Amino acid sequence: MIEIRRDGPAAWLTIARPEASNALSRGVVDGLRGALRELARDAGVRALVLTGAGDKVFCGGADLKERRAMTPSQVRDFLMDLNALMNELEDFPQATIAALGGGAFGGGLELALCCDFRIAAPGIELGLTEVRLGIIPGAGATQRLPRLIGLARAKQLILTGQRIKAERAQELGLLEVAPAGLAGAVGALVGELALAAPISVRQAKQALHGGLALPLEQGLEHERRCYEVTLLTEDRQEALRAFAEKRPPQFQGK
């Protein structure tokens, strides 16, 4: 259900259930969590690319066939695991990219919201359609989407359950459309990320994620603590040497 492929500095993590719209079954959720834990320990991973098999759907959200057979108690347990997956993806140490080659709906869009970057093929559709299924987004969208695009725009999507095109999503600040090709756009972004020191990327993510929920003074103090981790790294010394020698730095993540 989950495929891992290494491509230079990037690890590609693919939900491989095209026959079921790459839906988030219990097996997929468990597989993604295991893959994230494995890749988080790999010092060679400079960027994580999350995608779905096929070119029709990135992820169609919950596996409704599986969900129909669940009791309310089992649904609650599943949502706990699903939310744990979202948190683990959001907290992945290096930069994450959702490569949306097809539609993203419900939990599939919530999965993309947990990534640092979202890049979409032209013309694909997205939507948080839960209210049209008698529920609400249950994997973080009511909290993450307003922080990304603002409360009014988030309400428009969540309260109506409407589907929008990638081009409209780009206007809202939700993602970037890759008119010249998804693979090329993702590859270019991975290339940019690979130029950065891995520890610096990790600490910058921690500064951003941890600081925004704090009052300004506390946020600034959190930033200083994150900066302190980079101060004594070998990569920082390498950057200074490379600057003096007029060459690109060779970061080792140390």
Residue pairs with C-beta under 8 A, 6 or more apart in sequence:
1 15
1 16
1 17
1 25
1 27
1 28
1 31
2 13
2 14
2 15
2 16
2 28
2 31
2 32
2 34
2 35
3 12
3 13
3 14
3 16
3 53
4 11
4 12
4 13
4 14
4 35
4 38
4 39
5 11
5 12
5 14
6 12
6 44
8 190
8 194
9 44
9 45
9 46
9 47
9 190
9 193
9 194
10 45
10 46
10 47
10 48
10 49
10 190
11 39
11 42
11 45
11 47
11 48
11 49
12 49
12 51
13 32
13 35
13 36
13 39
13 48
13 49
13 50
13 51
14 50
14 51
14 52
14 53
15 22
15 28
15 32
15 50
15 51
15 52
15 53
15 58
15 59
16 22
16 53
17 23
17 25
17 28
17 53
18 52
18 53
18 54
18 56
18 57
20 60
20 63
20 65
21 56
21 57
21 59
21 60
22 28
22 52
22 53
22 54
22 57
22 58
22 59
22 60
22 108
23 59
23 60
23 61
23 62
23 63
23 64
23 66
24 59
24 61
24 62
24 63
24 82
24 107
24 108
24 111
25 63
25 66
26 63
26 66
26 78
26 81
28 63
29 78
29 81
29 82
29 85
30 81
32 85
32 89
33 81
33 84
33 85
33 88
36 48
36 85
36 88
36 89
36 92
37 88
39 45
39 48
39 92
40 92
40 93
43 198
43 253
45 94
46 94
46 95
46 190
46 193
46 194
46 196
46 198
46 201
47 94
47 95
47 96
47 97
47 189
47 190
47 193
47 194
48 92
48 94
48 95
48 96
48 97
49 96
49 97
49 99
49 186
49 190
50 89
50 96
50 97
50 98
50 99
50 111
50 112
50 115
51 58
51 98
51 99
51 100
51 101
52 58
52 59
52 101
52 102
52 108
54 101
54 102
55 101
55 102
55 121
56 102
56 103
57 102
57 103
57 104
57 105
57 108
58 98
58 99
58 100
58 101
58 102
58 103
58 104
58 108
58 112
58 124
59 104
59 105
59 107
59 108
59 109
59 111
59 112
60 103
60 105
60 106
60 108
61 105
61 106
61 107
61 108
61 109
61 129
62 106
62 107
64 133
67 75
67 78
70 78
79 138
79 139
82 107
82 138
82 139
83 138
83 139
83 140
85 111
85 139
86 110
86 111
86 114
86 139
86 140
87 114
89 96
89 111
89 114
89 115
90 114
90 209
91 209
93 202
93 205
94 193
94 198
94 201
94 202
95 116
95 117
95 193
95 201
95 205
96 114
96 115
96 116
96 117
97 115
97 116
97 117
97 118
97 119
97 186
97 189
97 190
98 104
98 111
98 112
98 115
98 117
98 118
98 119
98 175
99 119
99 182
99 186
100 112
100 118
100 119
100 120
100 121
100 124
100 126
100 166
100 175
100 182
101 121
101 124
101 182
102 121
102 124
103 124
103 125
103 126
104 111
104 112
104 124
104 126
105 125
105 126
105 127
105 128
105 129
105 163
106 127
106 128
106 129
106 130
106 133
106 137
107 137
107 138
107 139
109 126
109 127
109 128
109 141
110 128
110 137
110 139
110 140
110 141
110 144
111 139
112 118
112 175
113 140
113 141
113 144
113 145
113 148
114 140
114 144
116 205
117 176
117 189
118 174
118 175
118 176
119 175
119 176
119 177
119 178
119 182
119 185
119 186
119 189
120 126
120 166
120 169
120 170
120 175
120 176
120 177
120 178
120 182
121 166
121 177
121 178
121 182
122 166
122 167
122 177
122 178
122 179
123 165
123 166
123 167
124 165
124 166
125 163
125 164
125 165
125 166
126 163
126 164
126 165
126 166
126 169
126 174
126 175
127 157
127 161
127 162
127 163
127 164
128 137
128 141
128 145
128 157
128 158
128 161
129 161
129 163
130 136
130 137
130 138
130 158
130 161
131 158
131 159
131 160
131 161
132 161
136 142
136 158
137 158
141 158
142 154
142 158
145 154
145 157
145 158
145 174
146 154
146 155
147 212
148 154
148 173
148 174
149 172
149 173
149 174
153 172
156 162
157 164
164 172
166 175
166 177
167 177
169 175
169 177
170 176
170 177
176 185
178 184
178 185
178 186
193 201
195 248
196 251
197 230
197 233
197 235
197 236
197 239
197 249
197 251
197 253
198 235
198 251
198 253
199 229
199 230
199 233
199 235
199 253
199 254
200 230
200 235
203 226
203 227
203 229
203 230
204 226
206 226
207 222
207 223
207 226
207 227
210 222
210 226
211 218
211 219
211 220
211 222
211 223
212 219
214 222
230 236
233 254
234 252
234 254
235 249
235 251
235 252
235 253
235 254
238 249
238 250
238 251
238 252
239 249
239 251
241 249
242 248
242 249
242 250
243 249
